[in-house]
């Protein structure tokens, strides 16, 4: 029979592997930032990009026209975009992990459950019709608020559907997909009435891009990532109980309905901020938690932060690819869809329940 000391040692190794995975993803994400800073239409060396960044932070003034140009490209264009990729990837990864636990389905994420589409419709109403749900708001504030309010609609519908008895997790996901199509069709209908300028803006939002990231708006994305991560870490232990069953959660003193509503509210908030500034970047919330779960399991105390780091890494790499794909690059949402689409099909065909326990 295994002694208490052996059990304790085994448990420590078990936890150490999870922590090590998070550390490795964090280090890889930091290295990927150098990749994001170096690739683009104007090529800059990997180590040179780090040197330019550190020199700018330390106040070293570049000398020569080429050095000034590189400094401007790195600091004013690529650094905000890289930070946005980290923040957005972390937010979507965290939200995807939380939704999968709250809905007890590994196929749930802000994209497949319609939350992203709802946020996109709210943004489209602000861009095309100039209508703000809350009066007196304008520009980016109106866009983000509209996105948040409309992202609550799919979250509310899914919560109501989940209250019915004998509703399977697959039914909840299919409900989200149905809502996604309705919202996407409404957005497309609005696009037919838009002028060319508004149409171009909405199109960018429908495919998702990090090209609009600047020092003026990247702070909102960082705030969304931090708030989403901290808020969901607070309820991570209770989400572990919720994965079992609502009955089990209630027997252990956890209000399943309130916890699920809180989780979906946090997800809606984080997703709406992301969509408001970057558009709909799909499948990151699906890919990141699922891949992480295969390595460290489903304990949300470690799954949520690991999904944040892996989501950040995934989106940085995807954005780096998007910048060099084709003569002028591609929106990052196209790259994540190319990665996530096939994986979504694989998940439907071969769900491994062992990684979900």
PEHU-V593252 format. One record per residue. N is the residue number from 0. SS is DSSP state (a for helix, b for strand, c for the rest). PHI is phi in whole degrees, 0 to 359 (999 if undefined). NEAR is the number of other ideal C-beta (glycine too) atoms within 8 Angstrom. Layout:
BEGIN
n	ss	phi	near
N	SS	PHI	NEAR
N	SS	PHI	NEAR
END
This chain:
BEGIN
n	ss	phi	near
0	c	999	2
1	c	289	5
2	c	285	6
3	a	298	5
4	a	296	6
5	a	294	8
6	a	296	9
7	a	294	8
8	a	295	8
9	a	297	9
10	a	295	8
11	a	296	8
12	a	296	8
13	a	298	8
14	a	288	9
15	a	299	8
16	a	296	9
17	a	293	13
18	a	296	9
19	a	298	8
20	a	298	12
21	a	297	12
22	a	296	8
23	a	298	8
24	a	297	13
25	a	295	9
26	a	296	8
27	a	297	9
28	a	295	13
29	a	296	8
30	a	294	8
31	a	294	12
32	a	300	11
33	a	299	12
34	a	296	12
35	a	295	15
36	a	285	15
37	a	269	12
38	c	270	9
39	c	153	10
40	c	296	5
41	c	252	7
42	c	288	6
43	c	227	12
44	c	299	7
45	a	300	8
46	a	289	7
47	a	296	10
48	a	297	14
49	a	297	10
50	a	297	8
51	a	297	15
52	a	297	12
53	a	294	8
54	a	296	10
55	a	294	11
56	a	296	6
57	c	278	6
58	c	85	5
59	c	285	6
60	c	278	4
61	c	292	10
62	c	244	4
63	c	97	6
64	a	296	5
65	a	295	6
66	a	296	9
67	a	295	9
68	a	297	9
69	a	295	13
70	a	298	12
71	a	292	9
72	a	297	12
73	a	294	15
74	a	283	11
75	a	270	8
76	a	245	9
77	a	275	12
78	a	295	11
79	a	300	12
80	a	293	13
81	a	294	13
82	a	297	12
83	a	298	14
84	a	298	16
85	a	297	14
86	a	294	14
87	a	292	16
88	a	299	16
89	a	295	15
90	a	298	19
91	a	293	19
92	a	296	20
93	a	297	17
94	a	296	17
95	a	296	18
96	a	298	17
97	a	293	15
98	a	294	16
99	a	297	15
100	a	285	15
101	a	294	13
102	c	263	14
103	c	56	8
104	c	212	10
105	c	288	11
106	c	262	13
107	c	274	16
108	c	196	16
109	c	302	13
110	c	278	13
111	c	288	13
112	c	267	18
113	c	87	15
114	a	295	15
115	a	296	15
116	a	294	16
117	a	297	16
118	a	296	18
119	a	295	17
120	a	296	13
121	a	299	18
122	a	295	16
123	a	296	13
124	a	297	12
125	a	291	14
126	a	283	13
127	a	273	13
128	a	266	7
129	c	68	6
130	c	258	7
131	c	250	12
132	c	300	7
133	c	260	7
134	c	301	4
135	c	76	5
136	c	270	8
137	c	214	6
138	a	55	5
139	a	293	8
140	a	296	8
141	a	296	12
142	a	295	13
143	a	291	13
144	a	294	13
145	a	301	15
146	a	299	17
147	a	295	15
148	a	297	11
149	a	286	14
150	a	289	17
151	a	288	11
152	a	296	11
153	a	299	16
154	a	299	15
155	a	293	9
156	a	298	12
157	a	296	16
158	a	297	12
159	a	293	8
160	a	296	11
161	a	294	10
162	a	285	6
163	c	288	7
164	c	285	3
165	c	61	4
166	c	268	8
167	c	277	6
168	a	304	9
169	a	297	8
170	a	296	9
171	a	293	16
172	a	294	14
173	a	296	8
174	a	298	11
175	a	298	16
176	a	294	11
177	a	297	9
178	a	297	16
179	a	301	15
180	a	294	9
181	a	297	8
182	a	293	16
183	a	295	10
184	a	294	8
185	a	294	9
186	a	297	14
187	a	297	8
188	a	295	8
189	a	296	14
190	a	295	12
191	a	292	6
192	c	263	6
193	c	274	11
194	c	283	5
195	a	298	6
196	a	292	6
197	a	293	10
198	a	298	11
199	a	297	8
200	a	296	9
201	a	294	16
202	a	299	9
203	a	300	12
204	a	292	14
205	a	287	10
206	a	262	11
207	c	84	14
208	c	209	11
209	c	257	11
210	c	294	7
211	c	268	9
212	c	290	14
213	c	223	7
214	c	294	6
215	c	285	5
216	c	244	11
217	a	293	13
218	a	298	7
219	a	294	11
220	a	291	18
221	a	297	10
222	a	298	9
223	a	298	14
224	a	294	16
225	a	293	8
226	a	297	11
227	a	299	16
228	a	296	14
229	a	294	8
230	a	297	9
231	a	280	17
232	a	294	10
233	a	298	6
234	c	256	11
235	a	301	12
236	a	296	8
237	a	289	10
238	a	296	15
239	a	300	13
240	a	288	11
241	a	296	15
242	a	298	9
243	a	294	7
244	c	186	5
245	a	295	8
246	a	297	6
247	a	296	9
248	a	298	15
249	a	295	10
250	a	295	6
251	c	259	7
252	c	84	4
253	c	255	10
254	c	282	7
255	a	298	10
256	a	297	9
257	a	294	7
258	a	295	15
259	a	294	13
260	a	295	9
261	a	299	9
262	a	298	15
263	a	294	14
264	a	294	10
265	a	296	14
266	a	298	15
267	a	297	14
268	a	296	12
269	a	298	16
270	a	294	16
271	a	295	16
272	a	295	16
273	a	299	14
274	a	296	16
275	a	298	14
276	a	250	13
277	a	236	14
278	c	85	14
279	c	272	14
280	c	256	15
281	c	273	12
282	c	76	15
283	a	297	19
284	a	293	16
285	a	270	18
286	a	291	13
287	a	301	17
288	a	297	16
289	a	293	12
290	a	295	9
291	a	296	15
292	a	299	13
293	a	292	7
294	a	264	7
295	a	238	11
296	c	89	8
297	c	249	11
298	c	290	9
299	a	296	14
300	a	297	9
301	a	248	13
302	a	297	17
303	a	294	15
304	a	295	10
305	a	293	15
306	a	295	15
307	a	296	14
308	a	291	14
309	a	290	13
310	a	297	18
311	a	298	16
312	a	299	13
313	a	299	15
314	a	286	17
315	a	298	17
316	a	295	10
317	a	298	13
318	a	291	15
319	a	297	12
320	a	295	9
321	a	297	13
322	a	286	11
323	a	247	8
324	c	278	8
325	c	84	5
326	c	299	2
327	c	241	4
328	c	86	8
329	c	230	8
330	c	298	12
331	a	296	15
332	a	298	13
333	a	292	11
334	a	295	14
335	a	294	17
336	a	291	10
337	a	296	8
338	a	284	12
339	a	282	13
340	a	302	9
341	a	300	8
342	a	296	12
343	a	300	12
344	a	295	8
345	a	298	8
346	a	296	12
347	a	294	7
348	a	275	5
349	c	225	5
350	c	280	8
351	c	261	7
352	a	292	6
353	a	294	5
354	a	278	10
355	a	258	10
356	c	232	5
END
